[in-house]
């Protein structure tokens, strides 16, 4: 146990459920504190160099508490603002992405019905014939070689049509 366990440490407790309201006086104090941070400041005494709590007068203690509370409130306020901005950005990007996805789906649906060729319709029928043949001949799939060959030929025609449309 000894002296190592009896060191005085600062303890800060903040409850997140309690909304903080800043008075104009506190806001002015925060503004002064942030402007004084830009100017060179004399080094604050560390815990080891600090005078014992009984020797520190109440004005120094109040000033120290005000500075620490001001710094912590400024940090919390900045974090809340950053979190709010990030949430707005996520919502905006999600809305844009959903809008783009709807546009693409609409283009696909509108374009697919208009650009279907006769070979496409025949390939759908051939695909259905292959699946029916495989269902009927589950234990003998090689019996479906003719239906598979017809389907492959139609897919080749579709590929050449697609390549030709891409070159135009």
Secondary structure, DSSP 8 states (H G I E B T S, - for coil): --GGGG---------TTS-----HHHHHHHHHHHHHHHS-------TTTS--TTTS-HHHHHHHHHHHHHHHHHHHHHHHHHHHHHHHHHHHHHHHHHHHHHHHHHHHHHHHHHS--HHHHHHHHHHHHHHHHHHHTTT-GGGGHHHHHHHHHHHHHHHHHHHHHHH-
